Amino acid sequence: MFWLLATFAYLLGSLSFAILLSQLAGGPDPRASGSGNPGATNMLRVAGKRLAVFTLIGDLFKGLLPILLAKLANLSLQEQAWIGLAAVIGHLYPLYFNFRGGKGVATAAGMLLGLYPPAALLALASWALVFVLTRTSSLAALIATPLTLPLLAWQQPAALLPVCVLCGLIVWRHRSNLRDLFAGRERHF
């Protein structure tokens, strides 16, 4: 059951709501506009609030649904976390879009919401605080994800290894944002 759900999670994670919604609305491909990232933040830049919100909800759902199915299948917390990570990997490297995906923050938030809701709420609060203070989405994600999630995973030790891998992947996908932050060129809202 684990491998079946992990495969499903990856395939679900490979659906890019940003790209699909842009196509349905006749808007620009988010990979070719704004920051080039097919995620909710770039959708806000290139397609407006409505499509950005739908992208965010879709990306959250991609991380949450596989966890809920793994819980229904009575899989261990660690197995649930690995299945959630498969969904995030699908978002980062989507099969359907030439392995060119987003940064994984919203999908990771959905995963965390399914695994341990208090951690998801604290990560959201951290993201919101940093965003309000800096108006920089990437900095908010980089602080909320890698600094908050491993600490919170101590409350659920079985999920620690998959969550640490998750944090490493999110930092990796934000490497260009890190360069821009250090150079003072990162985009602000």
C-alpha positions as protocol buffer text, in pm:
chain_id: "A"
residue {
  index: 1
  type: MET
  ca { x: 0 y: 0 z: 0 }
}
residue {
  index: 2
  type: PHE
  ca { x: 290 y: 236 z: 80 }
}
residue {
  index: 3
  type: TRP
  ca { x: 436 y: 229 z: -272 }
}
residue {
  index: 4
  type: LEU
  ca { x: 97 y: 266 z: -434 }
}
residue {
  index: 5
  type: LEU
  ca { x: 22 y: 577 z: -227 }
}
residue {
  index: 6
  type: ALA
  ca { x: 373 y: 717 z: -280 }
}
residue {
  index: 7
  type: THR
  ca { x: 331 y: 680 z: -657 }
}
residue {
  index: 8
  type: PHE
  ca { x: -13 y: 838 z: -642 }
}
residue {
  index: 9
  type: ALA
  ca { x: 128 y: 1124 z: -432 }
}
residue {
  index: 10
  type: TYR
  ca { x: 406 y: 1191 z: -683 }
}
residue {
  index: 11
  type: LEU
  ca { x: 164 y: 1188 z: -977 }
}
residue {
  index: 12
  type: LEU
  ca { x: -80 y: 1415 z: -793 }
}
residue {
  index: 13
  type: GLY
  ca { x: 206 y: 1644 z: -694 }
}
residue {
  index: 14
  type: SER
  ca { x: 306 y: 1661 z: -1061 }
}
residue {
  index: 15
  type: LEU
  ca { x: -16 y: 1845 z: -1145 }
}
residue {
  index: 16
  type: SER
  ca { x: 74 y: 2212 z: -1169 }
}
residue {
  index: 17
  type: PHE
  ca { x: -229 y: 2415 z: -1074 }
}
residue {
  index: 18
  type: ALA
  ca { x: -49 y: 2736 z: -1177 }
}
residue {
  index: 19
  type: ILE
  ca { x: 5 y: 2610 z: -1531 }
}
residue {
  index: 20
  type: LEU
  ca { x: -335 y: 2445 z: -1565 }
}
residue {
  index: 21
  type: LEU
  ca { x: -525 y: 2745 z: -1430 }
}
residue {
  index: 22
  type: SER
  ca { x: -327 y: 2981 z: -1654 }
}
residue {
  index: 23
  type: GLN
  ca { x: -416 y: 2769 z: -1955 }
}
residue {
  index: 24
  type: LEU
  ca { x: -783 y: 2754 z: -1858 }
}
residue {
  index: 25
  type: ALA
  ca { x: -798 y: 3130 z: -1803 }
}
residue {
  index: 26
  type: GLY
  ca { x: -605 y: 3207 z: -2121 }
}
residue {
  index: 27
  type: GLY
  ca { x: -331 y: 3375 z: -1922 }
}
residue {
  index: 28
  type: PRO
  ca { x: 45 y: 3364 z: -1958 }
}
residue {
  index: 29
  type: ASP
  ca { x: 244 y: 3054 z: -1872 }
}
residue {
  index: 30
  type: PRO
  ca { x: 382 y: 3131 z: -1524 }
}
residue {
  index: 31
  type: ARG
  ca { x: 708 y: 2960 z: -1621 }
}
residue {
  index: 32
  type: ALA
  ca { x: 761 y: 3228 z: -1887 }
}
residue {
  index: 33
  type: SER
  ca { x: 641 y: 3531 z: -1687 }
}
residue {
  index: 34
  type: GLY
  ca { x: 727 y: 3703 z: -1363 }
}
residue {
  index: 35
  type: SER
  ca { x: 975 y: 3497 z: -1163 }
}
residue {
  index: 36
  type: GLY
  ca { x: 926 y: 3194 z: -1389 }
}
residue {
  index: 37
  type: ASN
  ca { x: 804 y: 2986 z: -1095 }
}
residue {
  index: 38
  type: PRO
  ca { x: 476 y: 2794 z: -1136 }
}
residue {
  index: 39
  type: GLY
  ca { x: 346 y: 2866 z: -788 }
}
residue {
  index: 40
  type: ALA
  ca { x: 97 y: 3084 z: -605 }
}
residue {
  index: 41
  type: THR
  ca { x: 331 y: 3380 z: -548 }
}
residue {
  index: 42
  type: ASN
  ca { x: 416 y: 3413 z: -915 }
}
residue {
  index: 43
  type: MET
  ca { x: 52 y: 3361 z: -1009 }
}
residue {
  index: 44
  type: LEU
  ca { x: -28 y: 3663 z: -793 }
}
residue {
  index: 45
  type: ARG
  ca { x: 222 y: 3862 z: -999 }
}
residue {
  index: 46
  type: VAL
  ca { x: 117 y: 3742 z: -1346 }
}
residue {
  index: 47
  type: ALA
  ca { x: -249 y: 3640 z: -1315 }
}
residue {
  index: 48
  type: GLY
  ca { x: -400 y: 3818 z: -1015 }
}
residue {
  index: 49
  type: LYS
  ca { x: -541 y: 3729 z: -674 }
}
residue {
  index: 50
  type: ARG
  ca { x: -816 y: 3492 z: -786 }
}
residue {
  index: 51
  type: LEU
  ca { x: -591 y: 3252 z: -976 }
}
residue {
  index: 52
  type: ALA
  ca { x: -322 y: 3285 z: -709 }
}
residue {
  index: 53
  type: VAL
  ca { x: -569 y: 3175 z: -440 }
}
residue {
  index: 54
  type: PHE
  ca { x: -688 y: 2880 z: -651 }
}
residue {
  index: 55
  type: THR
  ca { x: -326 y: 2782 z: -715 }
}
residue {
  index: 56
  type: LEU
  ca { x: -250 y: 2800 z: -343 }
}
residue {
  index: 57
  type: ILE
  ca { x: -553 y: 2585 z: -254 }
}
residue {
  index: 58
  type: GLY
  ca { x: -469 y: 2330 z: -524 }
}
residue {
  index: 59
  type: ASP
  ca { x: -105 y: 2309 z: -416 }
}
residue {
  index: 60
  type: LEU
  ca { x: -203 y: 2272 z: -48 }
}
residue {
  index: 61
  type: PHE
  ca { x: -448 y: 1997 z: -142 }
}
residue {
  index: 62
  type: LYS
  ca { x: -172 y: 1806 z: -328 }
}
residue {
  index: 63
  type: GLY
  ca { x: 23 y: 1778 z: -5 }
}
residue {
  index: 64
  type: LEU
  ca { x: -274 y: 1710 z: 221 }
}
residue {
  index: 65
  type: LEU
  ca { x: -472 y: 1447 z: 28 }
}
residue {
  index: 66
  type: PRO
  ca { x: -197 y: 1179 z: 16 }
}
residue {
  index: 67
  type: ILE
  ca { x: -143 y: 1216 z: 391 }
}
residue {
  index: 68
  type: LEU
  ca { x: -514 y: 1175 z: 460 }
}
residue {
  index: 69
  type: LEU
  ca { x: -525 y: 864 z: 239 }
}
residue {
  index: 70
  type: ALA
  ca { x: -219 y: 722 z: 417 }
}
residue {
  index: 71
  type: LYS
  ca { x: -391 y: 781 z: 752 }
}
residue {
  index: 72
  type: LEU
  ca { x: -701 y: 600 z: 624 }
}
residue {
  index: 73
  type: ALA
  ca { x: -476 y: 311 z: 524 }
}
residue {
  index: 74
  type: ASN
  ca { x: -337 y: 304 z: 881 }
}
residue {
  index: 75
  type: LEU
  ca { x: 19 y: 367 z: 768 }
}
residue {
  index: 76
  type: SER
  ca { x: 272 y: 479 z: 1025 }
}
residue {
  index: 77
  type: LEU
  ca { x: 351 y: 848 z: 1074 }
}
residue {
  index: 78
  type: GLN
  ca { x: 689 y: 800 z: 908 }
}
residue {
  index: 79
  type: GLU
  ca { x: 528 y: 634 z: 605 }
}
residue {
  index: 80
  type: GLN
  ca { x: 277 y: 918 z: 589 }
}
residue {
  index: 81
  type: ALA
  ca { x: 562 y: 1170 z: 591 }
}
residue {
  index: 82
  type: TRP
  ca { x: 747 y: 990 z: 309 }
}
residue {
  index: 83
  type: ILE
  ca { x: 424 y: 980 z: 106 }
}
residue {
  index: 84
  type: GLY
  ca { x: 376 y: 1353 z: 163 }
}
residue {
  index: 85
  type: LEU
  ca { x: 735 y: 1410 z: 54 }
}
residue {
  index: 86
  type: ALA
  ca { x: 657 y: 1222 z: -269 }
}
residue {
  index: 87
  type: ALA
  ca { x: 383 y: 1477 z: -339 }
}
residue {
  index: 88
  type: VAL
  ca { x: 626 y: 1764 z: -281 }
}
residue {
  index: 89
  type: ILE
  ca { x: 883 y: 1600 z: -510 }
}
residue {
  index: 90
  type: GLY
  ca { x: 610 y: 1574 z: -772 }
}
residue {
  index: 91
  type: HIS
  ca { x: 551 y: 1948 z: -736 }
}
residue {
  index: 92
  type: LEU
  ca { x: 922 y: 2025 z: -760 }
}
residue {
  index: 93
  type: TYR
  ca { x: 990 y: 1788 z: -1050 }
}
residue {
  index: 94
  type: PRO
  ca { x: 656 y: 1725 z: -1223 }
}
residue {
  index: 95
  type: LEU
  ca { x: 635 y: 1436 z: -1466 }
}
residue {
  index: 96
  type: TYR
  ca { x: 375 y: 1618 z: -1678 }
}
residue {
  index: 97
  type: PHE
  ca { x: 572 y: 1941 z: -1723 }
}
residue {
  index: 98
  type: ASN
  ca { x: 923 y: 1826 z: -1818 }
}
residue {
  index: 99
  type: PHE
  ca { x: 1027 y: 1809 z: -1451 }
}
residue {
  index: 100
  type: ARG
  ca { x: 1015 y: 2190 z: -1426 }
}
residue {
  index: 101
  type: GLY
  ca { x: 808 y: 2267 z: -1120 }
}
residue {
  index: 102
  type: GLY
  ca { x: 761 y: 2511 z: -839 }
}
residue {
  index: 103
  type: LYS
  ca { x: 935 y: 2567 z: -508 }
}
residue {
  index: 104
  type: GLY
  ca { x: 710 y: 2334 z: -305 }
}
residue {
  index: 105
  type: VAL
  ca { x: 617 y: 2561 z: -15 }
}
residue {
  index: 106
  type: ALA
  ca { x: 238 y: 2534 z: -41 }
}
residue {
  index: 107
  type: THR
  ca { x: 249 y: 2160 z: -109 }
}
residue {
  index: 108
  type: ALA
  ca { x: 481 y: 2117 z: 191 }
}
residue {
  index: 109
  type: ALA
  ca { x: 235 y: 2319 z: 400 }
}
residue {
  index: 110
  type: GLY
  ca { x: -45 y: 2083 z: 298 }
}
residue {
  index: 111
  type: MET
  ca { x: 175 y: 1787 z: 386 }
}
residue {
  index: 112
  type: LEU
  ca { x: 252 y: 1933 z: 728 }
}
residue {
  index: 113
  type: LEU
  ca { x: -114 y: 2018 z: 786 }
}
residue {
  index: 114
  type: GLY
  ca { x: -197 y: 1650 z: 739 }
}
residue {
  index: 115
  type: LEU
  ca { x: 92 y: 1525 z: 953 }
}
residue {
  index: 116
  type: TYR
  ca { x: 79 y: 1766 z: 1246 }
}
residue {
  index: 117
  type: PRO
  ca { x: -159 y: 2066 z: 1227 }
}
residue {
  index: 118
  type: PRO
  ca { x: 4 y: 2268 z: 1511 }
}
residue {
  index: 119
  type: ALA
  ca { x: 332 y: 2268 z: 1316 }
}
residue {
  index: 120
  type: ALA
  ca { x: 154 y: 2385 z: 1002 }
}
residue {
  index: 121
  type: LEU
  ca { x: -10 y: 2670 z: 1194 }
}
residue {
  index: 122
  type: LEU
  ca { x: 320 y: 2778 z: 1349 }
}
residue {
  index: 123
  type: ALA
  ca { x: 492 y: 2764 z: 1009 }
}
residue {
  index: 124
  type: LEU
  ca { x: 210 y: 2974 z: 861 }
}
residue {
  index: 125
  type: ALA
  ca { x: 240 y: 3227 z: 1143 }
}
residue {
  index: 126
  type: SER
  ca { x: 618 y: 3245 z: 1090 }
}
residue {
  index: 127
  type: TRP
  ca { x: 572 y: 3290 z: 715 }
}
residue {
  index: 128
  type: ALA
  ca { x: 310 y: 3562 z: 765 }
}
residue {
  index: 129
  type: LEU
  ca { x: 520 y: 3753 z: 1020 }
}
residue {
  index: 130
  type: VAL
  ca { x: 829 y: 3754 z: 799 }
}
residue {
  index: 131
  type: PHE
  ca { x: 624 y: 3844 z: 491 }
}
residue {
  index: 132
  type: VAL
  ca { x: 453 y: 4136 z: 666 }
}
residue {
  index: 133
  type: LEU
  ca { x: 787 y: 4266 z: 792 }
}
residue {
  index: 134
  type: THR
  ca { x: 983 y: 4221 z: 468 }
}
residue {
  index: 135
  type: ARG
  ca { x: 723 y: 4190 z: 187 }
}
residue {
  index: 136
  type: THR
  ca { x: 945 y: 3911 z: 50 }
}
residue {
  index: 137
  type: SER
  ca { x: 774 y: 3576 z: -8 }
}
residue {
  index: 138
  type: SER
  ca { x: 1093 y: 3376 z: -65 }
}
residue {
  index: 139
  type: LEU
  ca { x: 1251 y: 3499 z: 260 }
}
residue {
  index: 140
  type: ALA
  ca { x: 930 y: 3414 z: 445 }
}
residue {
  index: 141
  type: ALA
  ca { x: 933 y: 3062 z: 297 }
}
residue {
  index: 142
  type: LEU
  ca { x: 1302 y: 3013 z: 371 }
}
residue {
  index: 143
  type: ILE
  ca { x: 1253 y: 3108 z: 734 }
}
residue {
  index: 144
  type: ALA
  ca { x: 922 y: 2928 z: 794 }
}
residue {
  index: 145
  type: THR
  ca { x: 1022 y: 2603 z: 629 }
}
residue {
  index: 146
  type: PRO
  ca { x: 1379 y: 2509 z: 718 }
}
residue {
  index: 147
  type: LEU
  ca { x: 1395 y: 2682 z: 1055 }
}
residue {
  index: 148
  type: THR
  ca { x: 1049 y: 2597 z: 1183 }
}
residue {
  index: 149
  type: LEU
  ca { x: 972 y: 2250 z: 1049 }
}
residue {
  index: 150
  type: PRO
  ca { x: 1265 y: 2044 z: 1182 }
}
residue {
  index: 151
  type: LEU
  ca { x: 1217 y: 2198 z: 1525 }
}
residue {
  index: 152
  type: LEU
  ca { x: 848 y: 2113 z: 1514 }
}
residue {
  index: 153
  type: ALA
  ca { x: 919 y: 1764 z: 1385 }
}
residue {
  index: 154
  type: TRP
  ca { x: 1075 y: 1686 z: 1722 }
}
residue {
  index: 155
  type: GLN
  ca { x: 715 y: 1672 z: 1844 }
}
residue {
  index: 156
  type: GLN
  ca { x: 664 y: 1389 z: 1595 }
}
residue {
  index: 157
  type: PRO
  ca { x: 1008 y: 1218 z: 1588 }
}
residue {
  index: 158
  type: ALA
  ca { x: 902 y: 955 z: 1335 }
}
residue {
  index: 159
  type: ALA
  ca { x: 855 y: 1233 z: 1077 }
}
residue {
  index: 160
  type: LEU
  ca { x: 1191 y: 1401 z: 1146 }
}
residue {
  index: 161
  type: LEU
  ca { x: 1395 y: 1245 z: 864 }
}
residue {
  index: 162
  type: PRO
  ca { x: 1139 y: 1300 z: 584 }
}
residue {
  index: 163
  type: VAL
  ca { x: 1073 y: 1655 z: 708 }
}
residue {
  index: 164
  type: CYS
  ca { x: 1446 y: 1733 z: 712 }
}
residue {
  index: 165
  type: VAL
  ca { x: 1474 y: 1601 z: 355 }
}
residue {
  index: 166
  type: LEU
  ca { x: 1177 y: 1823 z: 270 }
}
residue {
  index: 167
  type: CYS
  ca { x: 1350 y: 2128 z: 416 }
}
residue {
  index: 168
  type: GLY
  ca { x: 1669 y: 2053 z: 224 }
}
residue {
  index: 169
  type: LEU
  ca { x: 1475 y: 2030 z: -103 }
}
residue {
  index: 170
  type: ILE
  ca { x: 1292 y: 2356 z: -40 }
}
residue {
  index: 171
  type: VAL
  ca { x: 1618 y: 2539 z: 37 }
}
residue {
  index: 172
  type: TRP
  ca { x: 1771 y: 2385 z: -277 }
}
residue {
  index: 173
  type: ARG
  ca { x: 1480 y: 2506 z: -491 }
}
residue {
  index: 174
  type: HIS
  ca { x: 1520 y: 2855 z: -343 }
}
residue {
  index: 175
  type: ARG
  ca { x: 1894 y: 2877 z: -416 }
}
residue {
  index: 176
  type: SER
  ca { x: 1846 y: 3149 z: -680 }
}
residue {
  index: 177
  type: ASN
  ca { x: 1632 y: 3343 z: -432 }
}
residue {
  index: 178
  type: LEU
  ca { x: 1910 y: 3311 z: -174 }
}
residue {
  index: 179
  type: ARG
  ca { x: 2162 y: 3454 z: -422 }
}
residue {
  index: 180
  type: ASP
  ca { x: 1923 y: 3741 z: -499 }
}
residue {
  index: 181
  type: LEU
  ca { x: 1856 y: 3804 z: -129 }
}
residue {
  index: 182
  type: PHE
  ca { x: 2227 y: 3827 z: -52 }
}
residue {
  index: 183
  type: ALA
  ca { x: 2281 y: 4054 z: -354 }
}
residue {
  index: 184
  type: GLY
  ca { x: 1984 y: 4277 z: -263 }
}
residue {
  index: 185
  type: ARG
  ca { x: 1797 y: 4194 z: -587 }
}
residue {
  index: 186
  type: GLU
  ca { x: 1512 y: 3979 z: -455 }
}
residue {
  index: 187
  type: ARG
  ca { x: 1161 y: 4083 z: -558 }
}
residue {
  index: 188
  type: HIS
  ca { x: 933 y: 4240 z: -296 }
}
residue {
  index: 189
  type: PHE
  ca { x: 557 y: 4287 z: -293 }
}
